[in-house]
Amino acid sequence: MGKFGITEILVILVIVVLLFGGRKIPELMKGLGTGIK
Protein backbone atom coordinates (compact mmCIF):
# COMPACT_ATOMS: atom_id res chain seq x y z
CA MET A 1 0.00 0.00 0.00
CA GLY A 2 3.02 2.29 -0.10
CA LYS A 3 2.28 3.42 -3.65
CA PHE A 4 -1.14 4.89 -2.88
CA GLY A 5 -1.32 8.64 -3.44
CA ILE A 6 -3.92 11.14 -2.37
CA THR A 7 -5.69 10.91 -5.72
CA GLU A 8 -6.00 7.14 -5.53
CA ILE A 9 -7.43 7.36 -2.01
CA LEU A 10 -9.97 9.97 -3.10
CA VAL A 11 -11.03 7.84 -6.07
CA ILE A 12 -11.48 4.81 -3.81
CA LEU A 13 -13.52 6.85 -1.34
CA VAL A 14 -15.77 8.12 -4.12
CA ILE A 15 -16.33 4.57 -5.38
CA VAL A 16 -17.10 3.36 -1.85
CA VAL A 17 -19.61 6.17 -1.35
CA LEU A 18 -21.31 5.38 -4.66
CA LEU A 19 -21.45 1.65 -3.93
CA PHE A 20 -22.47 1.67 -0.29
CA GLY A 21 -24.14 5.05 0.15
CA GLY A 22 -23.40 7.70 2.74
CA ARG A 23 -25.17 5.92 5.59
CA LYS A 24 -22.71 3.04 5.88
CA ILE A 25 -19.55 5.15 5.80
CA PRO A 26 -19.24 5.43 9.62
CA GLU A 27 -19.62 1.65 9.90
CA LEU A 28 -17.00 1.12 7.19
CA MET A 29 -14.58 3.50 8.91
CA LYS A 30 -15.02 1.60 12.18
CA GLY A 31 -14.42 -1.66 10.34
CA LEU A 32 -11.33 -0.30 8.61
CA GLY A 33 -10.03 1.13 11.88
CA THR A 34 -10.37 -2.19 13.66
CA GLY A 35 -9.08 -4.09 10.62
CA ILE A 36 -5.90 -2.02 10.34
CA LYS A 37 -5.17 -2.34 14.05
Biopython code that builds the backbone (N, CA, C, O; Angstrom):
import numpy as np
from Bio.PDB.StructureBuilder import StructureBuilder

atoms = [
    (1, "MET", "N", (0.820, -1.208, 0.000)),
    (1, "MET", "CA", (0.000, 0.000, 0.000)),
    (1, "MET", "C", (0.854, 1.258, 0.000)),
    (1, "MET", "O", (0.320, 2.359, 0.134)),
    (2, "GLY", "N", (2.155, 1.123, -0.146)),
    (2, "GLY", "CA", (3.024, 2.285, -0.100)),
    (2, "GLY", "C", (2.892, 3.184, -1.312)),
    (2, "GLY", "O", (3.270, 4.354, -1.263)),
    (3, "LYS", "N", (2.350, 2.640, -2.417)),
    (3, "LYS", "CA", (2.285, 3.420, -3.647)),
    (3, "LYS", "C", (1.005, 4.242, -3.768)),
    (3, "LYS", "O", (0.834, 4.972, -4.745)),
    (4, "PHE", "N", (0.108, 4.138, -2.799)),
    (4, "PHE", "CA", (-1.140, 4.890, -2.879)),
    (4, "PHE", "C", (-0.886, 6.371, -2.650)),
    (4, "PHE", "O", (-0.256, 6.768, -1.670)),
    (5, "GLY", "N", (-1.397, 7.192, -3.590)),
    (5, "GLY", "CA", (-1.319, 8.637, -3.440)),
    (5, "GLY", "C", (-2.653, 9.184, -2.996)),
    (5, "GLY", "O", (-3.624, 8.448, -2.822)),
    (6, "ILE", "N", (-2.681, 10.493, -2.814)),
    (6, "ILE", "CA", (-3.920, 11.135, -2.368)),
    (6, "ILE", "C", (-5.018, 10.949, -3.397)),
    (6, "ILE", "O", (-6.176, 10.727, -3.040)),
    (7, "THR", "N", (-4.665, 11.039, -4.672)),
    (7, "THR", "CA", (-5.690, 10.912, -5.719)),
    (7, "THR", "C", (-6.301, 9.526, -5.709)),
    (7, "THR", "O", (-7.517, 9.386, -5.844)),
    (8, "GLU", "N", (-5.482, 8.504, -5.551)),
    (8, "GLU", "CA", (-6.004, 7.144, -5.525)),
    (8, "GLU", "C", (-6.953, 6.956, -4.348)),
    (8, "GLU", "O", (-8.009, 6.340, -4.486)),
    (9, "ILE", "N", (-6.574, 7.487, -3.199)),
    (9, "ILE", "CA", (-7.425, 7.361, -2.012)),
    (9, "ILE", "C", (-8.753, 8.055, -2.236)),
    (9, "ILE", "O", (-9.800, 7.521, -1.870)),
    (10, "LEU", "N", (-8.724, 9.250, -2.840)),
    (10, "LEU", "CA", (-9.967, 9.974, -3.103)),
    (10, "LEU", "C", (-10.847, 9.202, -4.064)),
    (10, "LEU", "O", (-12.060, 9.125, -3.870)),
    (11, "VAL", "N", (-10.247, 8.623, -5.106)),
    (11, "VAL", "CA", (-11.027, 7.841, -6.070)),
    (11, "VAL", "C", (-11.685, 6.659, -5.375)),
    (11, "VAL", "O", (-12.862, 6.378, -5.605)),
    (12, "ILE", "N", (-10.935, 5.966, -4.529)),
    (12, "ILE", "CA", (-11.481, 4.814, -3.813)),
    (12, "ILE", "C", (-12.624, 5.240, -2.901)),
    (12, "ILE", "O", (-13.643, 4.554, -2.814)),
    (13, "LEU", "N", (-12.457, 6.370, -2.221)),
    (13, "LEU", "CA", (-13.517, 6.854, -1.339)),
    (13, "LEU", "C", (-14.774, 7.173, -2.124)),
    (13, "LEU", "O", (-15.880, 6.860, -1.685)),
    (14, "VAL", "N", (-14.609, 7.799, -3.293)),
    (14, "VAL", "CA", (-15.775, 8.122, -4.122)),
    (14, "VAL", "C", (-16.488, 6.849, -4.541)),
    (14, "VAL", "O", (-17.716, 6.777, -4.493)),
    (15, "ILE", "N", (-15.721, 5.839, -4.955)),
    (15, "ILE", "CA", (-16.326, 4.572, -5.376)),
    (15, "ILE", "C", (-17.069, 3.931, -4.210)),
    (15, "ILE", "O", (-18.180, 3.429, -4.379)),
    (16, "VAL", "N", (-16.461, 3.946, -3.033)),
    (16, "VAL", "CA", (-17.103, 3.358, -1.854)),
    (16, "VAL", "C", (-18.408, 4.074, -1.548)),
    (16, "VAL", "O", (-19.416, 3.436, -1.245)),
    (17, "VAL", "N", (-18.390, 5.407, -1.627)),
    (17, "VAL", "CA", (-19.612, 6.173, -1.350)),
    (17, "VAL", "C", (-20.695, 5.820, -2.355)),
    (17, "VAL", "O", (-21.858, 5.659, -1.987)),
    (18, "LEU", "N", (-20.315, 5.698, -3.634)),
    (18, "LEU", "CA", (-21.306, 5.381, -4.659)),
    (18, "LEU", "C", (-21.861, 3.973, -4.462)),
    (18, "LEU", "O", (-23.051, 3.740, -4.672)),
    (19, "LEU", "N", (-21.002, 3.034, -4.058)),
    (19, "LEU", "CA", (-21.449, 1.653, -3.928)),
    (19, "LEU", "C", (-22.298, 1.448, -2.677)),
    (19, "LEU", "O", (-23.347, 0.807, -2.729)),
    (20, "PHE", "N", (-21.844, 1.992, -1.562)),
    (20, "PHE", "CA", (-22.473, 1.668, -0.286)),
    (20, "PHE", "C", (-23.431, 2.745, 0.197)),
    (20, "PHE", "O", (-24.288, 2.480, 1.040)),
    (21, "GLY", "N", (-23.295, 3.957, -0.328)),
    (21, "GLY", "CA", (-24.141, 5.050, 0.152)),
    (21, "GLY", "C", (-23.542, 5.705, 1.386)),
    (21, "GLY", "O", (-22.701, 5.122, 2.071)),
    (22, "GLY", "N", (-23.988, 6.920, 1.658)),
    (22, "GLY", "CA", (-23.395, 7.696, 2.743)),
    (22, "GLY", "C", (-23.693, 7.147, 4.125)),
    (22, "GLY", "O", (-22.962, 7.436, 5.073)),
    (23, "ARG", "N", (-24.761, 6.355, 4.258)),
    (23, "ARG", "CA", (-25.168, 5.916, 5.589)),
    (23, "ARG", "C", (-24.176, 4.934, 6.192)),
    (23, "ARG", "O", (-23.971, 4.921, 7.406)),
    (24, "LYS", "N", (-23.563, 4.113, 5.351)),
    (24, "LYS", "CA", (-22.713, 3.043, 5.880)),
    (24, "LYS", "C", (-21.268, 3.481, 6.079)),
    (24, "LYS", "O", (-20.450, 2.701, 6.567)),
    (25, "ILE", "N", (-20.942, 4.713, 5.709)),
    (25, "ILE", "CA", (-19.551, 5.148, 5.803)),
    (25, "ILE", "C", (-19.019, 5.074, 7.241)),
    (25, "ILE", "O", (-17.914, 4.572, 7.447)),
    (26, "PRO", "N", (-19.771, 5.558, 8.244)),
    (26, "PRO", "CA", (-19.242, 5.431, 9.622)),
    (26, "PRO", "C", (-18.958, 3.983, 10.009)),
    (26, "PRO", "O", (-17.964, 3.698, 10.677)),
    (27, "GLU", "N", (-19.833, 3.070, 9.588)),
    (27, "GLU", "CA", (-19.618, 1.654, 9.897)),
    (27, "GLU", "C", (-18.363, 1.143, 9.197)),
    (27, "GLU", "O", (-17.577, 0.397, 9.781)),
    (28, "LEU", "N", (-18.180, 1.556, 7.929)),
    (28, "LEU", "CA", (-17.001, 1.123, 7.192)),
    (28, "LEU", "C", (-15.733, 1.661, 7.837)),
    (28, "LEU", "O", (-14.730, 0.954, 7.924)),
    (29, "MET", "N", (-15.774, 2.919, 8.293)),
    (29, "MET", "CA", (-14.585, 3.503, 8.912)),
    (29, "MET", "C", (-14.245, 2.769, 10.206)),
    (29, "MET", "O", (-13.072, 2.554, 10.512)),
    (30, "LYS", "N", (-15.271, 2.383, 10.966)),
    (30, "LYS", "CA", (-15.024, 1.604, 12.183)),
    (30, "LYS", "C", (-14.411, 0.260, 11.819)),
    (30, "LYS", "O", (-13.476, -0.198, 12.476)),
    (31, "GLY", "N", (-14.939, -0.374, 10.770)),
    (31, "GLY", "CA", (-14.416, -1.664, 10.339)),
    (31, "GLY", "C", (-12.978, -1.549, 9.864)),
    (31, "GLY", "O", (-12.139, -2.390, 10.190)),
    (32, "LEU", "N", (-12.692, -0.497, 9.088)),
    (32, "LEU", "CA", (-11.332, -0.298, 8.608)),
    (32, "LEU", "C", (-10.396, -0.014, 9.776)),
    (32, "LEU", "O", (-9.273, -0.517, 9.819)),
    (33, "GLY", "N", (-10.867, 0.798, 10.726)),
    (33, "GLY", "CA", (-10.033, 1.135, 11.875)),
    (33, "GLY", "C", (-9.666, -0.104, 12.674)),
    (33, "GLY", "O", (-8.516, -0.270, 13.080)),
    (34, "THR", "N", (-10.646, -0.973, 12.898)),
    (34, "THR", "CA", (-10.366, -2.188, 13.657)),
    (34, "THR", "C", (-9.565, -3.171, 12.812)),
    (34, "THR", "O", (-8.751, -3.928, 13.341)),
    (35, "GLY", "N", (-9.792, -3.163, 11.500)),
    (35, "GLY", "CA", (-9.082, -4.087, 10.622)),
    (35, "GLY", "C", (-7.604, -3.744, 10.525)),
    (35, "GLY", "O", (-6.754, -4.634, 10.520)),
    (36, "ILE", "N", (-7.295, -2.440, 10.448)),
    (36, "ILE", "CA", (-5.896, -2.021, 10.338)),
    (36, "ILE", "C", (-5.155, -2.313, 11.637)),
    (36, "ILE", "O", (-4.005, -2.751, 11.614)),
    (37, "LYS", "N", (-5.809, -2.072, 12.763)),
    (37, "LYS", "CA", (-5.171, -2.341, 14.051)),
    (37, "LYS", "C", (-5.199, -3.828, 14.328)),
    (37, "LYS", "O", (-4.711, -4.272, 15.367)),
]
sb = StructureBuilder()
sb.init_structure("model")
sb.init_model(0)
sb.init_chain("A")
sb.init_seg("    ")
for serial, (resi, resn, name, xyz) in enumerate(atoms, 1):
    if name == "N":
        sb.init_residue(resn, " ", resi, " ")
    sb.init_atom(name, np.array(xyz, "f"), 0.0, 1.0, " ", f" {name:<3s}", serial, name[0])
structure = sb.get_structure()
